[in-house]
Amino acid sequence: MIYFKMENGVKKYTLQSENATIVLPAKFSIEDKYSEYRIENKKKHNIYPFDD
């Protein structure tokens, strides 16, 4: 996960979540009714779960 925090009016990107805001949203949402199917299909074909 990539985060950013403001220092002196400049965005600083970081991998630490302390005092920072998330830049990239989650890949799957809870309301997504097809996310379970995509995850199972990727496992079946040995694809990393977060690859498109």
N, C-alpha and C positions, 0 to 999 in steps of 0.2 A: 504494500500500500504506500502511496506517495502522499505526503502531507506538505502544507506550506504554513509559514507564519510570517507576520509582518514585523520587520525590524527597520526602524527609522524610515518608514514609508516605502520600503522595498520588500517584495515577496522573496522569501528564502525557502527553497524547496529542501525537504529533509525526509528521511525514512523513520525518524522518531516521532511518536504521536504526542509527546509532551507539549502542551500549550500550542497545539497546531490544529489546522483544519484539513479535512480530507479533500484531496484534489480529484481523485478518480472514484466514481460511485461503484457500488457493488455490482457484480456481473448479473446475478439472479435476484429477483425479488420474491418475497413470500407469496405474493398474489399471482405470480407467473405460473399458470397451470401446466405449461410444457417444460419447465426447467428440470423436473425429475426425469422425463423422457430423454432430454438432451444429455444429462449426466449419465444415465444408464447406457445410452447409445455410444457415448465416447468411451466408457469403460469397456464395452463390448469390442470396440475396434482399437483399443489401446491408444487412445488419443488423450493427451494431457487435458484435464477438465477445463482449463481456462483458455485453451486455444480456440480460435473461431472456426 
